[in-house]
Amino acid sequence: MQNPITITVVYSAQARSVQEFSLAVETGSRIEQILPVVAARLGLAAEQLVDLGTGVWGKRVPVNHLLLDGNRLELYRPLTVDPKVARRERFVRQGAKSAGLFAKRRAGAKAGY
């Protein structure tokens, strides 16, 4: 390997479980070229990683993105719940009087004040 660069790979298979490791790859490598190596390191089949979203430092990028030294490659799993739906359900569960601006701040006060 000539002129290797070091990247950090971050993957979360489930909530509150993050795997992070450094990987030395050749200069000029693209994400799609290193996915088999990453899959082997994570103990997964390469086909499982193809469907995941990819990003570098929190910004989504396509799999043909050129990796640079010091990049943080992130593999995003699909969302199981739409965040908007989850927020609505939380609001219904908590009720209007106990959430946000509508919460009572002191005994006898009107909601929102």
Secondary structure, DSSP 8 states (H G I E B T S, - for coil): --SEEEEEEEEEEETTEEEEEEEEEETT-BHHHHHHHHHHHHT--HHHHHTSEEEETTEE--TT-B--TT-EEEEE---SS-HHHHHHHHHHHH-GGGSGGGS--STT--TT-
